[in-house]
């Protein structure tokens, strides 16, 4: 049986998964969380499945530590590599793929849009349905990573989402955890008549169910942050923008 005191590893290409990390800490306050941002290799969106698999393995082994679970907060990684990674490592491998796939199935008969990287759209095979309108958004994650308050970001969001105006969609799926950080701006642009689905909350439920009988017995969990590049920037974002108490 996995050691209950081991931490959970959360992987992302950058700062996007920090939003989930913050809320996971609130939901499971006894758990130790280790966040690794692969900022050296970001963005992931135009990489092949083989490249993504290799990056996932490198990230998992980057810290040379044991974990009781690995969570892919990067949807590009989750949709492209999660099944293969689960065969290689003997611990639970979770990610954003399942909540998105479940949502697509639940509302398969309603018009919906997906904003995501090209690699995520390819992996979900989302171009098959005539009720799903996938939009590749390669500029969004890098802009959010650079400065989510920059006016150019809002202009870019409007440009991408303008493509949906004549589609009369009922749902908009956020296919990248970076987009959670600008959820309010996205909802404002598409209007309240469109349900904007952020898989983050469903991911939290997924993690809580996984650890219902394997919770850390210690009194208080900690959050550690690592990055393959620009650690100071990632840590400052977590502390200042999301008010995350980071263990130094």
Residue pairs with C-beta under 8 A, 6 or more apart in sequence:
1 214
2 68
2 91
2 214
3 66
3 68
4 68
4 214
4 215
4 216
4 217
5 32
5 216
5 217
5 218
6 32
6 66
6 67
6 68
7 31
7 32
7 33
7 34
7 65
7 67
7 68
7 224
8 24
8 31
8 32
8 33
8 34
8 67
8 68
8 69
8 70
8 71
8 207
9 34
9 36
9 60
9 63
9 65
9 67
9 69
9 70
9 71
10 17
10 20
10 21
10 24
10 33
10 34
10 35
10 36
10 71
10 73
11 17
11 36
11 38
11 56
11 59
11 60
11 70
11 71
11 72
11 73
11 74
11 77
12 18
12 35
12 36
12 37
12 38
12 72
12 73
12 74
12 77
12 177
13 37
13 38
13 39
13 41
13 42
13 43
13 44
13 74
13 76
13 77
13 141
14 37
14 38
14 39
14 42
14 43
14 141
14 145
14 178
14 234
15 37
15 144
15 145
15 178
15 181
15 234
15 237
15 238
16 73
16 74
16 141
16 144
16 145
16 176
16 177
16 178
16 179
16 180
16 181
17 35
17 37
17 73
17 74
17 177
18 35
18 225
18 234
18 237
18 238
18 242
18 244
19 177
19 180
19 181
19 200
19 242
20 71
20 73
20 177
20 180
20 200
20 203
20 204
21 33
21 35
21 73
21 223
21 238
21 244
22 238
22 242
22 243
22 244
23 200
23 201
23 204
24 31
24 33
24 204
24 207
25 31
25 33
25 221
25 223
25 244
27 204
27 207
27 208
28 207
28 208
28 211
28 215
28 216
28 221
29 220
29 221
30 215
30 216
30 217
30 218
30 219
30 220
30 221
31 211
31 215
31 216
31 221
32 216
32 218
32 221
32 222
32 223
32 224
33 221
33 222
33 223
33 224
34 63
34 65
34 67
34 223
34 224
34 226
35 223
35 224
35 225
35 226
35 238
36 59
36 62
36 63
36 226
36 227
36 228
37 225
37 226
37 227
37 228
37 234
38 44
38 55
38 59
38 227
38 228
39 145
39 227
39 228
39 229
39 230
39 233
39 234
40 227
40 228
40 229
41 55
41 228
42 141
42 142
42 145
43 117
43 138
43 141
43 142
44 52
44 55
44 74
44 76
44 77
44 117
44 119
45 76
45 117
45 118
45 119
45 120
45 138
45 141
46 117
46 118
46 119
46 138
47 55
47 76
47 119
48 119
49 80
49 81
49 119
49 123
52 76
52 77
52 80
52 81
52 119
53 80
53 81
53 84
53 85
55 77
56 72
56 77
56 81
56 85
57 85
57 88
59 228
60 70
60 85
60 89
62 226
62 228
63 226
67 91
68 91
68 92
68 214
69 91
69 92
69 93
69 94
69 207
69 210
69 211
70 85
70 89
70 91
70 92
70 93
70 94
71 94
71 95
71 203
71 207
72 78
72 81
72 82
72 85
72 93
72 94
72 95
72 96
72 97
73 95
73 96
73 177
73 203
74 95
74 96
74 176
74 177
75 95
75 96
75 97
75 100
75 116
75 117
75 120
75 175
75 176
75 177
75 199
76 116
76 117
76 119
76 120
76 123
76 176
77 95
78 95
78 96
78 97
79 95
79 96
79 97
79 100
79 119
79 120
79 123
79 124
80 119
80 120
80 123
82 93
82 94
82 95
82 97
85 93
86 93
92 210
94 203
94 206
94 207
94 210
95 203
96 177
96 199
96 200
96 203
98 202
98 206
99 199
99 202
99 203
99 206
100 114
100 124
100 173
100 175
100 199
101 124
102 202
103 171
103 173
103 197
103 199
103 202
104 112
104 124
104 126
104 132
104 173
107 170
107 171
108 129
108 131
109 131
110 131
110 170
110 171
111 131
111 133
111 167
111 168
111 169
111 170
111 171
112 131
112 132
112 133
112 169
112 170
112 171
112 172
112 173
113 132
113 133
113 134
113 135
113 164
113 167
113 169
113 171
113 172
113 173
114 121
114 124
114 126
114 132
114 133
114 134
114 135
114 172
114 173
114 175
115 135
115 137
115 140
115 160
115 161
115 172
115 173
115 174
115 175
115 176
115 179
116 124
116 134
116 135
116 136
116 137
116 173
116 175
116 176
117 136
117 137
117 138
117 141
117 175
117 176
118 136
118 138
120 175
120 176
121 127
121 134
121 136
121 175
124 134
124 175
126 132
126 134
127 134
133 163
133 164
133 167
133 169
135 160
135 163
135 164
137 160
137 176
139 156
140 153
140 156
140 157
140 160
140 176
140 178
140 179
141 176
141 178
141 179
143 150
143 152
143 153
143 156
144 153
144 178
144 179
144 181
144 182
145 178
147 153
148 181
148 182
148 241
153 182
153 185
154 185
157 182
157 185
157 186
157 189
158 189
161 172
161 186
161 189
161 190
164 172
164 190
169 194
170 193
170 194
170 195
171 194
171 195
171 196
171 197
172 186
172 190
172 194
172 195
172 196
172 197
173 197
173 199
174 180
174 183
174 186
174 196
174 197
174 198
174 199
177 200
179 186
179 198
180 198
180 200
181 241
183 196
183 198
186 196
187 194
187 196
190 196
222 247
223 238
223 244
223 245
223 246
223 247
224 246
224 247
225 231
225 234
225 235
225 238
225 244
225 246
227 233
227 234
227 235
235 246
238 244
238 246
239 245
239 246
